[in-house]
Amino acid sequence: MKTVFPRPEGGLLAVAGSDVAFPVRRIYCVGRNYADHAREMGDTGREPPFFFAKPGDAVLSIADGETGAMPYPPRTQDLHHEIELVAALGSGGRDLTPEQAAACVWGYAIGLDMTRRDLQGEAKKTGRPWEVGKGFDHSAPIGPVHPVAATGVLTRGRIGLTVNGQDRQSGDLSDMIWTVPEALAYLSTLFELKAGDLVFTGTPAGVGAVRPGDLLQGSIEGLGTLQVRIAT
């Protein structure tokens, strides 16, 4: 069918050790999924998971060994970093069990959920949606997708972030309140999951502000590192 203008291309991610790309459909994010970060943001205990979304074209794909350049976004004075394990889905469905959801994971990547914290805070106070705080252009820097066939299922391992060489965030994947299969299963009761979906699975405590010129280096055991420079 003809279109009134060329169909926009979606985001593409590199696949580690391959010349093929992973096409992005949607980006979902699990909120407050590490106990220490949940306490940091005011939650206690094991509350039911909640989710928000970013546009699929918000990805900033960064090849292995490269330093990505993320423009400092407009209308904010408080840009925050959040290092996360990203689950990349190769299949999906509705009302999945955790076992079925686990089988949908095609691979994993290191991602940054960049947040205009001041705009998010204003939205929270007025009961408005978070999109301006979470879903802006280039708000999802992501490294290469590592196939689960190569990494195995990731349930534990160090996750951390440094800014200009100084430690900011540190935790372990085993600290998640909701495991990746549990979070995906819950998410599938709200949306039909499909191949190409990315799910950011939460961040440890220690989120904080970055400024133009800062160098962010995120790492997850088994996935290597992700480097991003905040540009002007």
Residue pairs with C-beta under 8 A, 6 or more apart in sequence:
8 57
10 23
10 24
10 25
10 56
10 57
10 196
11 23
11 24
11 56
11 57
11 58
11 59
11 61
12 21
12 22
12 23
12 24
12 59
12 61
13 21
13 22
13 24
13 59
13 61
13 88
13 109
13 142
13 144
13 145
14 21
14 22
14 61
14 63
14 64
14 143
14 144
14 145
15 21
15 22
15 107
15 144
15 145
15 147
16 64
16 144
16 145
16 146
16 147
16 150
17 150
22 88
22 106
22 107
22 145
22 196
23 196
24 56
24 57
24 59
24 196
24 198
25 56
25 194
25 195
25 196
25 197
26 53
26 56
26 191
26 194
26 196
26 197
26 198
27 53
27 54
27 55
27 56
27 58
27 59
27 140
27 197
27 198
27 199
27 200
28 51
28 52
28 53
28 187
28 191
28 197
28 198
28 199
28 200
29 51
29 52
29 53
29 54
29 84
29 113
29 134
29 199
29 200
30 49
30 50
30 51
30 178
30 183
30 187
30 199
30 200
30 201
30 202
31 49
31 50
31 51
31 52
31 202
32 38
32 41
32 43
32 47
32 50
32 177
32 202
33 49
33 176
33 177
33 178
33 183
33 201
33 202
33 203
34 171
34 175
34 176
34 177
34 202
34 203
34 204
34 205
35 175
35 177
36 171
36 175
36 204
36 205
37 202
37 203
37 204
37 205
37 206
37 207
38 44
38 47
38 177
39 205
40 205
40 206
40 207
46 177
46 178
48 186
49 177
49 178
49 182
49 183
49 186
49 187
51 187
51 190
52 130
52 134
53 135
54 113
54 134
54 135
54 139
54 140
55 135
58 135
58 136
58 137
58 138
58 139
58 140
59 140
59 141
59 142
59 198
60 68
60 70
60 138
60 140
60 141
60 142
60 228
61 68
61 142
62 68
62 141
62 142
62 143
62 144
62 226
62 227
62 228
63 143
63 144
64 143
64 144
64 224
66 227
67 215
67 227
67 228
67 229
68 141
68 226
68 227
68 228
68 229
69 228
69 229
69 231
70 114
70 138
70 141
70 228
70 229
70 230
70 231
71 137
71 138
71 231
71 232
72 79
72 211
72 212
72 230
72 231
72 232
73 79
73 114
73 116
73 136
73 137
73 138
73 139
75 116
75 119
75 132
76 116
76 117
76 118
76 119
77 118
78 116
78 117
78 118
78 209
79 114
79 115
79 116
79 117
79 209
79 210
79 211
79 230
80 114
80 115
80 116
80 117
80 207
80 208
80 209
80 210
81 112
81 114
81 161
81 163
81 168
81 169
81 207
81 208
81 210
81 216
82 112
82 113
82 114
82 115
82 169
82 203
82 207
83 110
83 111
83 112
83 159
83 160
83 161
83 169
83 203
83 204
83 218
83 220
84 110
84 111
84 112
84 113
84 159
84 200
84 201
84 202
84 203
85 108
85 109
85 110
85 111
85 154
85 159
85 173
85 180
85 200
85 201
85 202
85 220
85 223
86 108
86 109
86 110
86 111
86 142
86 198
86 199
86 200
86 201
87 105
87 108
87 180
87 184
87 198
87 199
87 201
88 105
88 106
88 107
88 108
88 109
88 145
88 197
88 198
89 104
89 105
89 106
89 184
89 193
89 194
89 195
89 196
89 197
89 198
89 199
90 104
90 105
90 106
90 107
90 195
91 103
91 104
91 106
91 194
91 195
92 104
92 188
92 192
92 193
92 194
92 195
92 197
93 100
93 104
93 188
93 192
93 193
94 188
94 189
94 192
94 193
95 188
95 189
96 104
96 184
96 185
96 188
96 193
97 185
98 179
98 181
98 182
98 184
98 185
99 181
100 185
101 180
101 181
101 182
101 184
101 185
101 188
101 193
102 153
102 180
102 181
102 184
104 184
104 193
105 148
105 153
105 180
105 184
106 145
106 147
106 148
106 195
107 145
107 146
107 147
107 148
107 151
108 145
108 146
108 148
108 151
108 154
108 220
108 222
108 223
109 142
109 143
109 144
109 145
109 146
109 198
109 223
110 142
110 143
110 218
110 219
110 220
110 223
110 224
110 225
110 226
111 140
111 141
111 142
111 143
111 198
111 200
111 226
112 140
112 141
112 142
112 216
112 218
112 226
112 228
113 134
113 139
113 140
113 200
113 203
114 138
114 139
114 140
114 141
115 133
115 134
115 139
115 207
116 132
116 133
116 134
116 136
117 133
117 209
118 133
119 132
119 133
120 130
120 132
120 133
120 134
121 133
122 128
123 129
123 130
123 132
123 133
124 130
140 198
140 200
141 226
141 228
142 198
142 226
143 223
143 224
143 225
143 226
146 222
146 223
151 222
151 223
152 222
154 173
154 180
154 220
154 222
154 223
155 173
155 174
155 179
155 180
156 172
156 173
156 174
157 172
157 173
157 174
157 220
157 221
157 222
158 170
158 171
158 172
158 219
158 220
158 221
159 169
159 170
159 171
159 172
159 173
159 204
159 218
159 219
159 220
159 221
160 167
160 169
160 170
160 171
160 204
160 218
160 219
161 167
161 168
161 169
161 170
161 206
161 216
161 217
161 218
161 219
162 168
162 216
162 217
163 208
163 210
163 214
163 215
163 216
164 214
164 215
165 215
165 217
167 206
168 206
168 207
168 208
169 203
169 204
169 205
169 206
169 207
170 204
170 206
171 204
171 205
173 220
173 221
175 204
176 183
176 201
176 202
177 202
178 186
178 202
180 199
180 201
183 199
183 201
183 202
184 193
184 199
187 193
187 199
210 216
210 230
211 230
212 230
212 231
212 232
213 229
213 230
213 232
214 229
214 230
215 227
215 228
215 229
215 230
216 226
216 227
216 228
216 229
216 230
217 225
217 226
217 227
218 225
218 226
218 227
218 228
219 225
219 226
